[in-house]
């Protein structure tokens, strides 16, 4: 569950930093705004194809989604 929460937080942060709304992300990722919200809350896990599209859309490195940072360690 910790990994899903970590991933969800990173996806939300990346989307916001890219300046993309949930609605626009849903349109570009060919899903619903509700699903984007669930991905970002850790309620629903995106499939691998969706993760790949998110990485490209948000211009992020896959390592940034799954690796721990110093800040993550502090909140442990």
PATORPA-627842 format. One record per atom (N, C-alpha, C): residue in three letters; x, y, z; atom name; residue number from 1. Coordinates in steps of 0.05 Angstrom, whole numbers, plus 5000, padded with zeros to 4 digits. Layout:
BEGIN
+------+------+------+------+-------+-------+
: senu :    u :    v :    w : pamar : rokol :
+------+------+------+------+-------+-------+
:  ALA :    X :    Y :    Z :    CA :   NUM :
...
+------+------+------+------+-------+-------+
END
This chain:
BEGIN
+------+------+------+------+-------+-------+
: senu :    u :    v :    w : pamar : rokol :
+------+------+------+------+-------+-------+
:  UNK : 5016 : 4976 : 5000 :     N :     1 :
:  UNK : 5000 : 5000 : 5000 :    CA :     1 :
:  UNK : 5017 : 5025 : 5000 :     C :     1 :
:  UNK : 5040 : 5024 : 5013 :     N :     2 :
:  UNK : 5058 : 5047 : 5014 :    CA :     2 :
:  UNK : 5068 : 5054 : 4986 :     C :     2 :
:  UNK : 5074 : 5034 : 4970 :     N :     3 :
:  UNK : 5084 : 5039 : 4943 :    CA :     3 :
:  UNK : 5062 : 5052 : 4926 :     C :     3 :
:  UNK : 5037 : 5044 : 4929 :     N :     4 :
:  UNK : 5015 : 5055 : 4914 :    CA :     4 :
:  UNK : 5011 : 5085 : 4922 :     C :     4 :
:  UNK : 5012 : 5090 : 4948 :     N :     5 :
:  UNK : 5009 : 5117 : 4958 :    CA :     5 :
:  UNK : 5032 : 5135 : 4947 :     C :     5 :
:  UNK : 5056 : 5125 : 4948 :     N :     6 :
:  UNK : 5079 : 5139 : 4938 :    CA :     6 :
:  UNK : 5076 : 5146 : 4908 :     C :     6 :
:  UNK : 5068 : 5126 : 4893 :     N :     7 :
:  UNK : 5064 : 5129 : 4864 :    CA :     7 :
:  UNK : 5042 : 5150 : 4859 :     C :     7 :
:  UNK : 5020 : 5147 : 4874 :     N :     8 :
:  UNK : 4997 : 5166 : 4870 :    CA :     8 :
:  UNK : 5005 : 5195 : 4875 :     C :     8 :
:  UNK : 5021 : 5199 : 4896 :     N :     9 :
:  UNK : 5030 : 5226 : 4903 :    CA :     9 :
:  UNK : 5048 : 5237 : 4881 :     C :     9 :
:  UNK : 5066 : 5220 : 4871 :     N :    10 :
:  UNK : 5084 : 5228 : 4850 :    CA :    10 :
:  UNK : 5070 : 5235 : 4824 :     C :    10 :
:  UNK : 5050 : 5219 : 4817 :     N :    11 :
:  UNK : 5035 : 5224 : 4792 :    CA :    11 :
:  UNK : 5020 : 5251 : 4794 :     C :    11 :
:  UNK : 5008 : 5256 : 4817 :     N :    12 :
:  UNK : 4993 : 5281 : 4821 :    CA :    12 :
:  UNK : 5012 : 5305 : 4819 :     C :    12 :
:  UNK : 5034 : 5303 : 4833 :     N :    13 :
:  UNK : 5054 : 5324 : 4832 :    CA :    13 :
:  UNK : 5064 : 5329 : 4804 :     C :    13 :
:  UNK : 5070 : 5308 : 4789 :     N :    14 :
:  UNK : 5080 : 5311 : 4762 :    CA :    14 :
:  UNK : 5059 : 5324 : 4744 :     C :    14 :
:  UNK : 5034 : 5316 : 4747 :     N :    15 :
:  UNK : 5013 : 5328 : 4731 :    CA :    15 :
:  UNK : 5011 : 5358 : 4736 :     C :    15 :
:  UNK : 5011 : 5365 : 4761 :     N :    16 :
:  UNK : 5008 : 5393 : 4769 :    CA :    16 :
:  UNK : 5032 : 5409 : 4759 :     C :    16 :
:  UNK : 5057 : 5398 : 4761 :     N :    17 :
:  UNK : 5081 : 5412 : 4752 :    CA :    17 :
:  UNK : 5081 : 5415 : 4722 :     C :    17 :
:  UNK : 5067 : 5397 : 4708 :     N :    18 :
:  UNK : 5065 : 5399 : 4679 :    CA :    18 :
:  UNK : 5043 : 5419 : 4671 :     C :    18 :
:  UNK : 5028 : 5429 : 4691 :     N :    19 :
:  UNK : 5007 : 5448 : 4685 :    CA :    19 :
:  UNK : 4983 : 5437 : 4671 :     C :    19 :
:  UNK : 4977 : 5412 : 4677 :     N :    20 :
:  UNK : 4955 : 5398 : 4664 :    CA :    20 :
:  UNK : 4933 : 5392 : 4684 :     C :    20 :
:  UNK : 4909 : 5399 : 4677 :     N :    21 :
:  UNK : 4886 : 5393 : 4695 :    CA :    21 :
:  UNK : 4879 : 5364 : 4694 :     C :    21 :
:  UNK : 4864 : 5355 : 4713 :     N :    22 :
:  UNK : 4855 : 5327 : 4713 :    CA :    22 :
:  UNK : 4837 : 5322 : 4688 :     C :    22 :
:  UNK : 4821 : 5341 : 4681 :     N :    23 :
:  UNK : 4803 : 5338 : 4658 :    CA :    23 :
:  UNK : 4819 : 5335 : 4632 :     C :    23 :
:  UNK : 4840 : 5352 : 4629 :     N :    24 :
:  UNK : 4857 : 5351 : 4605 :    CA :    24 :
:  UNK : 4873 : 5325 : 4604 :     C :    24 :
:  UNK : 4883 : 5317 : 4627 :     N :    25 :
:  UNK : 4898 : 5292 : 4629 :    CA :    25 :
:  UNK : 4880 : 5268 : 4621 :     C :    25 :
:  UNK : 4856 : 5269 : 4631 :     N :    26 :
:  UNK : 4837 : 5247 : 4624 :    CA :    26 :
:  UNK : 4832 : 5246 : 4594 :     C :    26 :
:  UNK : 4828 : 5269 : 4582 :     N :    27 :
:  UNK : 4824 : 5271 : 4553 :    CA :    27 :
:  UNK : 4848 : 5259 : 4538 :     C :    27 :
:  UNK : 4872 : 5268 : 4545 :     N :    28 :
:  UNK : 4896 : 5260 : 4531 :    CA :    28 :
:  UNK : 4904 : 5231 : 4537 :     C :    28 :
:  UNK : 4896 : 5221 : 4560 :     N :    29 :
:  UNK : 4902 : 5193 : 4567 :    CA :    29 :
:  UNK : 4879 : 5174 : 4560 :     C :    29 :
:  UNK : 4859 : 5185 : 4548 :     N :    30 :
:  UNK : 4835 : 5170 : 4539 :    CA :    30 :
:  UNK : 4823 : 5154 : 4562 :     C :    30 :
:  UNK : 4818 : 5168 : 4583 :     N :    31 :
:  UNK : 4804 : 5157 : 4607 :    CA :    31 :
:  UNK : 4786 : 5178 : 4618 :     C :    31 :
:  UNK : 4774 : 5173 : 4641 :     N :    32 :
:  UNK : 4756 : 5193 : 4654 :    CA :    32 :
:  UNK : 4771 : 5209 : 4675 :     C :    32 :
:  UNK : 4760 : 5232 : 4681 :     N :    33 :
:  UNK : 4771 : 5249 : 4702 :    CA :    33 :
:  UNK : 4769 : 5234 : 4728 :     C :    33 :
:  UNK : 4749 : 5219 : 4731 :     N :    34 :
:  UNK : 4745 : 5203 : 4756 :    CA :    34 :
:  UNK : 4768 : 5183 : 4759 :     C :    34 :
:  UNK : 4777 : 5171 : 4737 :     N :    35 :
:  UNK : 4799 : 5152 : 4739 :    CA :    35 :
:  UNK : 4825 : 5167 : 4746 :     C :    35 :
:  UNK : 4830 : 5190 : 4735 :     N :    36 :
:  UNK : 4853 : 5206 : 4741 :    CA :    36 :
:  UNK : 4854 : 5212 : 4771 :     C :    36 :
:  UNK : 4831 : 5220 : 4782 :     N :    37 :
:  UNK : 4828 : 5226 : 4810 :    CA :    37 :
:  UNK : 4835 : 5201 : 4827 :     C :    37 :
:  UNK : 4824 : 5178 : 4818 :     N :    38 :
:  UNK : 4829 : 5153 : 4833 :    CA :    38 :
:  UNK : 4858 : 5144 : 4831 :     C :    38 :
:  UNK : 4871 : 5149 : 4808 :     N :    39 :
:  UNK : 4900 : 5143 : 4806 :    CA :    39 :
:  UNK : 4916 : 5159 : 4826 :     C :    39 :
:  UNK : 4908 : 5185 : 4828 :     N :    40 :
:  UNK : 4923 : 5204 : 4845 :    CA :    40 :
:  UNK : 4916 : 5201 : 4874 :     C :    40 :
:  UNK : 4895 : 5186 : 4881 :     N :    41 :
:  UNK : 4888 : 5180 : 4908 :    CA :    41 :
:  UNK : 4897 : 5153 : 4917 :     C :    41 :
:  UNK : 4907 : 5137 : 4898 :     N :    42 :
:  UNK : 4916 : 5110 : 4905 :    CA :    42 :
:  UNK : 4893 : 5090 : 4906 :     C :    42 :
:  UNK : 4869 : 5098 : 4897 :     N :    43 :
:  UNK : 4846 : 5080 : 4898 :    CA :    43 :
:  UNK : 4847 : 5061 : 4874 :     C :    43 :
:  UNK : 4857 : 5070 : 4852 :     N :    44 :
:  UNK : 4858 : 5054 : 4827 :    CA :    44 :
:  UNK : 4886 : 5055 : 4816 :     C :    44 :
:  UNK : 4896 : 5032 : 4807 :     N :    45 :
:  UNK : 4923 : 5031 : 4795 :    CA :    45 :
:  UNK : 4920 : 5032 : 4765 :     C :    45 :
:  UNK : 4935 : 5050 : 4752 :     N :    46 :
:  UNK : 4934 : 5051 : 4723 :    CA :    46 :
:  UNK : 4948 : 5027 : 4711 :     C :    46 :
:  UNK : 4940 : 5018 : 4687 :     N :    47 :
:  UNK : 4954 : 4996 : 4675 :    CA :    47 :
:  UNK : 4980 : 5006 : 4663 :     C :    47 :
:  UNK : 4997 : 4988 : 4654 :     N :    48 :
:  UNK : 5024 : 4995 : 4644 :    CA :    48 :
:  UNK : 5023 : 5015 : 4621 :     C :    48 :
:  UNK : 5004 : 5011 : 4602 :     N :    49 :
:  UNK : 5002 : 5030 : 4580 :    CA :    49 :
:  UNK : 4995 : 5058 : 4589 :     C :    49 :
:  UNK : 4978 : 5060 : 4609 :     N :    50 :
:  UNK : 4971 : 5086 : 4620 :    CA :    50 :
:  UNK : 4995 : 5099 : 4634 :     C :    50 :
:  UNK : 5010 : 5083 : 4649 :     N :    51 :
:  UNK : 5034 : 5093 : 4662 :    CA :    51 :
:  UNK : 5053 : 5104 : 4641 :     C :    51 :
:  UNK : 5057 : 5089 : 4620 :     N :    52 :
:  UNK : 5075 : 5098 : 4599 :    CA :    52 :
:  UNK : 5066 : 5124 : 4587 :     C :    52 :
:  UNK : 5040 : 5127 : 4582 :     N :    53 :
:  UNK : 5029 : 5152 : 4571 :    CA :    53 :
:  UNK : 5032 : 5175 : 4591 :     C :    53 :
:  UNK : 5029 : 5170 : 4617 :     N :    54 :
:  UNK : 5032 : 5190 : 4637 :    CA :    54 :
:  UNK : 5061 : 5200 : 4638 :     C :    54 :
:  UNK : 5080 : 5182 : 4636 :     N :    55 :
:  UNK : 5108 : 5189 : 4636 :    CA :    55 :
:  UNK : 5115 : 5207 : 4613 :     C :    55 :
:  UNK : 5104 : 5201 : 4590 :     N :    56 :
:  UNK : 5109 : 5218 : 4566 :    CA :    56 :
:  UNK : 5094 : 5245 : 4568 :     C :    56 :
:  UNK : 5069 : 5244 : 4577 :     N :    57 :
:  UNK : 5053 : 5268 : 4579 :    CA :    57 :
:  UNK : 5064 : 5287 : 4599 :     C :    57 :
:  UNK : 5072 : 5277 : 4622 :     N :    58 :
:  UNK : 5081 : 5294 : 4644 :    CA :    58 :
:  UNK : 5111 : 5299 : 4642 :     C :    58 :
:  UNK : 5124 : 5287 : 4622 :     N :    59 :
:  UNK : 5153 : 5290 : 4618 :    CA :    59 :
:  UNK : 5169 : 5284 : 4643 :     C :    59 :
:  UNK : 5165 : 5260 : 4654 :     N :    60 :
:  UNK : 5179 : 5252 : 4678 :    CA :    60 :
:  UNK : 5194 : 5227 : 4673 :     C :    60 :
:  UNK : 5213 : 5221 : 4690 :     N :    61 :
:  UNK : 5230 : 5197 : 4688 :    CA :    61 :
:  UNK : 5217 : 5176 : 4705 :     C :    61 :
:  UNK : 5216 : 5152 : 4695 :     N :    62 :
:  UNK : 5203 : 5129 : 4710 :    CA :    62 :
:  UNK : 5216 : 5126 : 4737 :     C :    62 :
:  UNK : 5242 : 5131 : 4739 :     N :    63 :
:  UNK : 5256 : 5128 : 4765 :    CA :    63 :
:  UNK : 5244 : 5147 : 4786 :     C :    63 :
:  UNK : 5235 : 5171 : 4777 :     N :    64 :
:  UNK : 5224 : 5190 : 4795 :    CA :    64 :
:  UNK : 5197 : 5181 : 4807 :     C :    64 :
:  UNK : 5183 : 5164 : 4792 :     N :    65 :
:  UNK : 5158 : 5154 : 4802 :    CA :    65 :
:  UNK : 5160 : 5133 : 4824 :     C :    65 :
:  UNK : 5181 : 5117 : 4822 :     N :    66 :
:  UNK : 5183 : 5094 : 4840 :    CA :    66 :
:  UNK : 5206 : 5095 : 4860 :     C :    66 :
:  UNK : 5225 : 5113 : 4857 :     N :    67 :
:  UNK : 5247 : 5114 : 4876 :    CA :    67 :
:  UNK : 5241 : 5132 : 4900 :     C :    67 :
:  UNK : 5253 : 5125 : 4922 :     N :    68 :
:  UNK : 5250 : 5141 : 4946 :    CA :    68 :
:  UNK : 5269 : 5165 : 4945 :     C :    68 :
:  UNK : 5259 : 5187 : 4957 :     N :    69 :
:  UNK : 5276 : 5211 : 4959 :    CA :    69 :
:  UNK : 5283 : 5215 : 4988 :     C :    69 :
:  UNK : 5300 : 5234 : 4993 :     N :    70 :
:  UNK : 5307 : 5240 : 5021 :    CA :    70 :
:  UNK : 5283 : 5249 : 5036 :     C :    70 :
:  UNK : 5265 : 5264 : 5023 :     N :    71 :
:  UNK : 5241 : 5274 : 5036 :    CA :    71 :
:  UNK : 5223 : 5250 : 5044 :     C :    71 :
:  UNK : 5221 : 5230 : 5026 :     N :    72 :
:  UNK : 5204 : 5206 : 5033 :    CA :    72 :
:  UNK : 5215 : 5193 : 5058 :     C :    72 :
:  UNK : 5241 : 5191 : 5061 :     N :    73 :
:  UNK : 5253 : 5178 : 5084 :    CA :    73 :
:  UNK : 5247 : 5193 : 5110 :     C :    73 :
:  UNK : 5245 : 5219 : 5109 :     N :    74 :
:  UNK : 5239 : 5236 : 5132 :    CA :    74 :
:  UNK : 5211 : 5231 : 5143 :     C :    74 :
:  UNK : 5192 : 5225 : 5125 :     N :    75 :
:  UNK : 5164 : 5222 : 5133 :    CA :    75 :
:  UNK : 5158 : 5193 : 5141 :     C :    75 :
:  UNK : 5177 : 5177 : 5142 :     N :    76 :
:  UNK : 5173 : 5149 : 5148 :    CA :    76 :
:  UNK : 5164 : 5144 : 5177 :     C :    76 :
+------+------+------+------+-------+-------+
END
